[in-house]
């Protein structure tokens, strides 16, 4: 029997830490079973670290990985406070070193600048009218991809500023003020870049409305304005690490996520990994700190079962961060006994 274990990070416990703890617990119960741990990422925090653990490669500065001719950058690590200028400088440094393809993991930053900082940093000028053409010129002939951890647009009720109310604790007034600023910024970008027209509808293509444009506080929009292809992060990561082949070689797939809720049902690591297991007709389990969906939703996703470290009917608190690896091991050891000989 062979078990494949995938997970993204759980708050400050890295994806590598989560998958290693689950693998250790599983093999404590079933030492003769083959277990493969694959740290995963949707494009947010830990994107480069998870790729390095899964692929190898040469780690440069923080948030930077070179592998097989591709430079991978982690926007969440390079620009954690929401100012994307450090990301722009990192892209520029990669270009100076001869990079022919750059992939940026986009997600989980504490601000909304729409990628303005990265454009002005890469273009070498504070004036967007000067920086944007210059930055696009620097990227001529370069493959640029954004692996986005969410599919939200830049603007609107589901956009980056609106999402910051829940995600970053902004007030509604703060979100509205930032929405207006981002709207003016998006208008300026549209004036500077010749608009593409959809050949079927005849309508102007709106970069700010692309799924993923609002990811990473709008870094997705900034990258798209520079010519990047926006990709769903979990899907991109799965392709890059060869998830389908790894699933095909396994008998059981276990996917971890900190909170298994309605957001896990699409555009998420859980949905991607469970979907790959379903395509290969392999059973899959979800292991979460908290399970907030029922059996019906779990089954509709395609997973065989979902297990939580915290029983929603119990008054026991969630495990402390320091105790989380041990809690994961304990639960994995129990599941290994339940799912013996699948």
Secondary structure, DSSP 4 states (H G I P E B T S, - for coil): -EEEEEE--BTTB-HHHHHHHHHHHHHHH-TTSEEEEEE--SSSTTHHHHHHHHH--EE-STTEEEETTEEEEEHHHHSTTS-THHHHHHHHHHHHTT-SEEEEEE---S---TTHHHHHHHHT-SSHHHHHHHHHHHTTT-EEEEEES----SSSTTSHHHHHHHHS---HHHHHHHHHHHHHHHHHHHHHSPPPB-TTT-PBP-GGGSTTTTHHHHHHHHHHHTTPEEEEHHHHHHHHTTHHHHHHT-SEEEEEEEEESGGGGSSSHHHHHHHHHHHTT-EEEEEEEEE-S-HHHHHHHT-SEEEESS-TT--PPPPPGGGHHHHHHHHHHHHHHHTTT-
